[in-house]
Amino acid sequence: MRMAELSAAVDVEVPFHDVDAMQVAWHGHYVKYFELARCALLRRFDYDYPQMQASGYLWPIVECHLKYIRPARYRQNLSVQATLLEYENRIKIAYQIRDRETGERLTKGYTVQVAVDAATRELQFVSPPMVFRNLEKAFSK
């Protein structure tokens, strides 16, 4: 299935509590920045975590990949973009973290989530119909 690109971006200023002893954002916080952008993307097609739960499905992250290119520093202004890559059998989202002023790419990566029936805990091999309906609406806007 061919789809139009669906993306969302959030702005993040690296807070002091995210910085490690080397004065750069600790590597684990990049996953948190990804999550902020992922939630913004999911809201674009009205399927954020509350809607997932209400639809009877859980969506655990089963794969997370990050490539650190340059460090983010205290008070640096970042733009974190999430782009939907796949949705038919799983949700795969690509991410880029860039310096908001210069556009320089600092980090890239992706996550993969799979649908699990909340009642039976069984893995679903096709995304639930609600995902397709919501994306169809989002693409037609």
Buried (B, 14 or more C-beta within 10 A) or exposed (E): EEBEEBBBBBEBEBEEEBBEEEEBBBEEBBBEBBBBBBBBBBEBBEBBEEBBEEBBBBBEBEEBEBEBEEBBBBEBBBBBBBBBBBBEEBBBBBBBBBBBEEEEEBBBBBBBBBBBEBEEEEEBEEBBEBBBEBBEEBEEE
